[in-house]
Amino acid sequence: MHDIIDTAVAAGNFKTLASALTAAGLVDTLKGTGPFTVFAPTDDAFAKLPDGTVDKLLKDVPKLKAILTYHVVSGKVMAADVMKLDGKSAKTVNGAELKIATQGGVKLNGNVNVTKTDIDCSNGVIHVVDAVLMPPA
């Protein structure tokens, strides 16, 4: 079993996320012991951002790091555990809260869908999301 980074890279649809994690200096952290739960946006999710946004973020490391750590929750939270959190929030590594709804599938902050769950890794779990989560201002 691979760690979160190696699992994401092997999947092939997280190239933008991998580049962003590298630029933000978070690769070693997510290769660490953990456990971590990562809500991982696909390349298609990053492509939904306005033109030029990813390039700007790659040059603004503090902002990029804040966004990426908003996708990570400490601990290994499997889908069955997430389903028990309807109407609640989860504290991210960023320090901000993610709102969780489970009616008609899992949604984060009301509009980001979890499209695949429970990708087990040696140091946590990945859940795939269809958009990039933006922390509250």
Backbone as CSV, one residue per row, in Angstrom:
resi,resn,N_x,N_y,N_z,CA_x,CA_y,CA_z,C_x,C_y,C_z
1,MET,0.847,-1.177,0.000,0.000,0.000,0.000,0.897,1.246,0.000
2,HIS,0.524,2.241,-0.805,1.311,3.464,-0.942,0.779,4.574,-0.042
3,ASP,1.610,5.592,0.177,1.172,6.756,0.936,0.249,7.624,0.065
4,ILE,-0.268,8.677,0.651,-1.241,9.533,-0.039,-0.660,10.117,-1.322
5,ILE,0.553,10.618,-1.280,1.165,11.236,-2.470,1.359,10.210,-3.578
6,ASP,1.980,9.084,-3.259,2.240,8.069,-4.284,0.941,7.509,-4.862
7,THR,-0.086,7.359,-4.029,-1.380,6.872,-4.496,-2.009,7.871,-5.464
8,ALA,-1.955,9.148,-5.118,-2.528,10.192,-5.986,-1.786,10.271,-7.313
9,VAL,-0.463,10.214,-7.275,0.327,10.278,-8.502,0.025,9.069,-9.392
10,ALA,-0.060,7.892,-8.793,-0.328,6.672,-9.556,-1.711,6.694,-10.210
11,ALA,-2.661,7.382,-9.601,-4.017,7.437,-10.161,-4.041,8.158,-11.508
12,GLY,-3.144,9.114,-11.708,-3.030,9.779,-12.998,-3.938,10.984,-13.219
13,ASN,-4.920,11.196,-12.365,-5.833,12.329,-12.576,-5.692,13.404,-11.500
14,PHE,-4.536,13.404,-10.832,-4.249,14.412,-9.804,-2.938,15.136,-10.095
15,LYS,-2.609,15.338,-11.377,-1.342,15.992,-11.738,-1.263,17.421,-11.211
16,THR,-2.356,18.176,-11.334,-2.362,19.565,-10.862,-2.213,19.602,-9.348
17,LEU,-2.914,18.708,-8.661,-2.794,18.636,-7.203,-1.356,18.318,-6.800
18,ALA,-0.741,17.360,-7.476,0.643,16.992,-7.164,1.584,18.178,-7.379
19,SER,1.398,18.917,-8.468,2.227,20.104,-8.734,2.019,21.160,-7.656
20,ALA,0.768,21.353,-7.259,0.446,22.348,-6.240,1.053,21.952,-4.889
21,LEU,0.954,20.685,-4.524,1.535,20.215,-3.259,3.048,20.388,-3.249
22,THR,3.674,20.154,-4.395,5.116,20.346,-4.513,5.466,21.827,-4.347
23,ALA,4.744,22.697,-5.060,4.999,24.144,-4.987,4.794,24.678,-3.573
24,ALA,3.829,24.111,-2.848,3.517,24.577,-1.488,4.405,23.936,-0.420
25,GLY,5.248,22.991,-0.823,6.131,22.333,0.136,5.414,21.363,1.061
26,LEU,4.314,20.774,0.582,3.517,19.887,1.434,3.695,18.399,1.128
27,VAL,4.527,18.073,0.156,4.704,16.663,-0.221,5.226,15.842,0.952
28,ASP,6.292,16.321,1.593,6.877,15.549,2.708,5.868,15.349,3.834
29,THR,5.047,16.372,4.095,4.021,16.253,5.136,3.060,15.128,4.804
30,LEU,2.555,15.106,3.558,1.561,14.089,3.180,2.186,12.733,2.857
31,LYS,3.511,12.650,2.892,4.184,11.362,2.825,4.505,10.891,4.249
32,GLY,4.245,11.753,5.230,4.546,11.451,6.626,3.591,10.442,7.234
33,THR,3.753,10.262,8.525,3.025,9.235,9.259,1.517,9.403,9.227
34,GLY,1.044,10.651,9.374,-0.401,10.865,9.401,-1.009,10.295,10.660
35,PRO,-2.208,9.774,10.604,-3.005,9.633,9.379,-3.686,10.937,8.977
36,PHE,-3.954,11.045,7.671,-4.629,12.191,7.093,-5.820,11.736,6.265
37,THR,-6.819,12.593,6.188,-7.919,12.422,5.240,-7.795,13.575,4.259
38,VAL,-7.659,13.238,2.981,-7.497,14.265,1.950,-8.706,14.246,1.033
39,PHE,-9.342,15.405,0.895,-10.407,15.595,-0.090,-9.708,16.129,-1.332
40,ALA,-9.416,15.230,-2.273,-8.518,15.527,-3.383,-9.257,15.966,-4.646
41,PRO,-9.019,17.209,-5.076,-9.609,17.659,-6.344,-8.850,17.058,-7.529
42,THR,-9.582,16.603,-8.515,-8.981,16.048,-9.729,-8.467,17.180,-10.620
43,ASP,-7.792,16.804,-11.685,-7.352,17.791,-12.675,-8.565,18.526,-13.251
44,ASP,-9.664,17.807,-13.484,-10.894,18.441,-13.990,-11.439,19.468,-13.003
45,ALA,-11.312,19.190,-11.700,-11.771,20.138,-10.684,-10.953,21.425,-10.748
46,PHE,-9.636,21.296,-10.881,-8.791,22.488,-11.008,-9.103,23.244,-12.300
47,ALA,-9.450,22.508,-13.363,-9.757,23.140,-14.653,-11.015,24.009,-14.587
48,LYS,-11.879,23.768,-13.594,-13.099,24.570,-13.434,-12.802,25.974,-12.889
49,LEU,-11.620,26.171,-12.321,-11.258,27.489,-11.789,-11.093,28.464,-12.959
50,PRO,-11.307,29.750,-12.725,-11.132,30.740,-13.795,-9.723,30.658,-14.401
51,ASP,-9.625,30.962,-15.694,-8.336,30.914,-16.387,-7.266,31.691,-15.631
52,GLY,-6.105,31.081,-15.518,-4.973,31.739,-14.869,-4.907,31.562,-13.362
53,THR,-5.972,31.046,-12.748,-6.006,30.921,-11.287,-4.918,29.979,-10.772
54,VAL,-4.775,28.828,-11.399,-3.780,27.857,-10.921,-2.379,28.449,-11.026
55,ASP,-2.064,29.101,-12.153,-0.738,29.705,-12.316,-0.482,30.764,-11.248
56,LYS,-1.490,31.579,-10.942,-1.342,32.610,-9.904,-1.105,31.963,-8.542
57,LEU,-1.863,30.909,-8.256,-1.715,30.238,-6.965,-0.341,29.590,-6.819
58,LEU,0.181,29.021,-7.891,1.493,28.378,-7.823,2.591,29.378,-7.472
59,LYS,2.336,30.673,-7.751,3.304,31.730,-7.438,3.039,32.372,-6.084
60,ASP,1.887,32.110,-5.485,1.512,32.686,-4.182,1.464,31.552,-3.154
61,VAL,2.646,31.146,-2.688,2.763,29.961,-1.833,1.910,30.046,-0.563
62,PRO,1.875,31.166,0.156,1.037,31.198,1.365,-0.450,30.942,1.059
63,LYS,-0.967,31.545,-0.006,-2.373,31.340,-0.366,-2.599,29.905,-0.837
64,LEU,-1.670,29.391,-1.639,-1.767,28.016,-2.130,-1.770,27.040,-0.958
65,LYS,-0.880,27.261,-0.005,-0.788,26.373,1.169,-2.089,26.421,1.975
66,ALA,-2.669,27.623,2.128,-3.934,27.755,2.860,-5.048,26.975,2.174
67,ILE,-5.101,27.028,0.849,-6.138,26.307,0.098,-5.917,24.801,0.207
68,LEU,-4.691,24.361,0.011,-4.413,22.919,0.040,-4.644,22.316,1.422
69,THR,-4.254,23.016,2.477,-4.460,22.467,3.821,-5.936,22.489,4.213
70,TYR,-6.747,23.252,3.466,-8.197,23.244,3.675,-8.826,21.957,3.135
71,HIS,-8.068,21.190,2.367,-8.523,19.914,1.815,-8.116,18.725,2.687
72,VAL,-7.470,18.992,3.830,-6.919,17.921,4.665,-7.494,17.990,6.077
73,VAL,-7.918,16.828,6.572,-8.404,16.681,7.941,-7.473,15.693,8.639
74,SER,-7.091,16.002,9.870,-6.253,15.072,10.635,-7.050,13.815,10.952
75,GLY,-6.386,12.682,10.906,-7.035,11.408,11.187,-7.508,10.736,9.913
76,LYS,-7.897,9.499,10.047,-8.387,8.716,8.910,-9.904,8.626,9.029
77,VAL,-10.596,9.405,8.205,-12.055,9.469,8.257,-12.611,8.746,7.022
78,MET,-13.115,7.551,7.218,-13.663,6.758,6.110,-15.079,7.239,5.790
79,ALA,-15.585,6.840,4.633,-16.904,7.295,4.174,-17.998,6.991,5.195
80,ALA,-17.949,5.839,5.810,-18.981,5.483,6.799,-18.966,6.478,7.967
81,ASP,-17.782,6.964,8.326,-17.670,7.954,9.397,-18.202,9.309,8.944
82,VAL,-17.901,9.665,7.699,-18.377,10.942,7.147,-19.902,10.968,7.137
83,MET,-20.530,9.843,6.816,-21.995,9.772,6.734,-22.644,10.105,8.079
84,LYS,-21.933,9.894,9.179,-22.463,10.202,10.507,-22.349,11.691,10.845
85,LEU,-21.721,12.471,9.969,-21.450,13.876,10.257,-22.414,14.833,9.550
86,ASP,-23.550,14.332,9.067,-24.495,15.188,8.354,-24.853,16.420,9.196
87,GLY,-24.722,17.585,8.569,-25.058,18.826,9.245,-23.985,19.331,10.194
88,LYS,-22.889,18.619,10.277,-21.802,19.018,11.167,-20.640,19.567,10.349
89,SER,-19.573,19.887,11.025,-18.376,20.396,10.374,-17.173,19.577,10.801
90,ALA,-16.140,19.633,9.975,-14.873,18.990,10.306,-13.791,20.058,10.251
91,LYS,-12.935,20.076,11.256,-11.840,21.050,11.291,-10.718,20.564,10.382
92,THR,-10.280,21.436,9.483,-9.207,21.088,8.561,-7.850,21.453,9.160
93,VAL,-6.795,20.974,8.535,-5.441,21.296,8.953,-5.207,22.809,8.835
94,ASN,-5.922,23.451,7.933,-5.869,24.904,7.739,-6.398,25.649,8.974
95,GLY,-7.245,24.975,9.760,-7.856,25.584,10.932,-9.301,25.976,10.717
96,ALA,-9.711,26.080,9.453,-11.097,26.425,9.123,-11.950,25.162,9.077
97,GLU,-13.264,25.354,9.141,-14.211,24.235,9.159,-14.764,23.935,7.769
98,LEU,-14.971,22.652,7.493,-15.657,22.184,6.290,-17.052,21.752,6.705
99,LYS,-18.074,22.285,6.065,-19.450,21.877,6.363,-19.760,20.606,5.588
100,ILE,-20.413,19.654,6.262,-20.692,18.351,5.669,-22.195,18.117,5.591
101,ALA,-22.655,17.707,4.412,-24.055,17.305,4.220,-24.046,15.958,3.521
102,THR,-24.981,15.080,3.905,-24.983,13.730,3.330,-26.287,13.377,2.622
103,GLN,-27.154,14.345,2.444,-28.421,14.067,1.744,-28.157,14.009,0.240
104,GLY,-28.441,12.857,-0.393,-28.212,12.720,-1.828,-26.740,12.679,-2.192
105,GLY,-25.924,12.078,-1.366,-24.486,12.028,-1.587,-23.791,13.012,-0.660
106,VAL,-22.499,12.859,-0.515,-21.756,13.737,0.386,-21.386,15.020,-0.336
107,LYS,-21.724,16.137,0.310,-21.376,17.462,-0.203,-20.599,18.203,0.877
108,LEU,-19.584,18.923,0.442,-18.789,19.745,1.342,-19.081,21.204,1.037
109,ASN,-19.336,21.985,2.071,-19.641,23.413,1.929,-20.811,23.672,0.983
110,GLY,-21.700,22.712,0.863,-22.934,22.899,0.107,-22.862,22.665,-1.382
111,ASN,-21.659,22.740,-1.984,-21.624,22.632,-3.440,-20.488,21.793,-4.010
112,VAL,-19.660,21.208,-3.178,-18.571,20.366,-3.667,-18.932,18.909,-3.380
113,ASN,-19.007,18.122,-4.445,-19.414,16.726,-4.331,-18.220,15.804,-4.113
114,VAL,-18.394,14.848,-3.210,-17.420,13.773,-3.065,-17.838,12.709,-4.076
115,THR,-16.965,12.459,-5.057,-17.329,11.577,-6.169,-16.796,10.156,-6.027
116,LYS,-15.762,9.974,-5.198,-15.219,8.635,-4.944,-14.674,8.648,-3.529
117,THR,-14.916,7.570,-2.807,-14.523,7.534,-1.398,-13.576,6.375,-1.104
118,ASP,-12.963,6.486,0.068,-12.206,5.394,0.680,-11.074,4.825,-0.185
119,ILE,-10.272,5.702,-0.759,-9.055,5.236,-1.425,-8.025,5.102,-0.310
120,ASP,-7.843,3.875,0.119,-7.031,3.583,1.297,-5.547,3.776,0.995
121,CYS,-4.836,4.415,1.892,-3.401,4.666,1.763,-2.715,4.247,3.051
122,SER,-1.408,4.088,2.993,-0.678,3.649,4.181,-0.722,4.680,5.306
123,ASN,-0.944,5.944,4.964,-0.955,6.996,5.989,-2.258,7.795,6.005
124,GLY,-3.338,7.152,5.552,-4.636,7.826,5.588,-5.561,7.365,4.487
125,VAL,-6.403,8.302,4.038,-7.413,7.973,3.037,-7.638,9.184,2.132
126,ILE,-7.958,8.908,0.882,-8.292,9.951,-0.083,-9.763,9.809,-0.453
127,HIS,-10.466,10.939,-0.476,-11.817,11.023,-1.029,-11.713,12.027,-2.180
128,VAL,-12.223,11.677,-3.340,-12.119,12.525,-4.528,-13.269,13.528,-4.541
129,VAL,-12.952,14.801,-4.846,-13.966,15.849,-4.935,-13.952,16.467,-6.328
130,ASP,-15.108,17.026,-6.715,-15.272,17.545,-8.077,-15.000,19.040,-8.227
131,ALA,-14.516,19.689,-7.169,-14.173,21.112,-7.233,-13.108,21.409,-6.190
132,VAL,-12.432,22.519,-6.383,-11.435,22.956,-5.411,-12.154,23.690,-4.283
133,LEU,-11.894,23.271,-3.064,-12.486,23.908,-1.887,-11.723,25.194,-1.572
134,MET,-12.450,26.275,-1.381,-11.815,27.542,-1.033,-12.136,27.865,0.438
135,PRO,-11.085,28.092,1.239,-11.328,28.403,2.647,-12.049,29.741,2.801
136,PRO,-12.798,29.907,3.884,-13.471,31.178,4.103,-12.453,32.321,4.214
137,ALA,-12.854,33.476,3.753,-11.937,34.630,3.763,-11.691,35.095,5.194
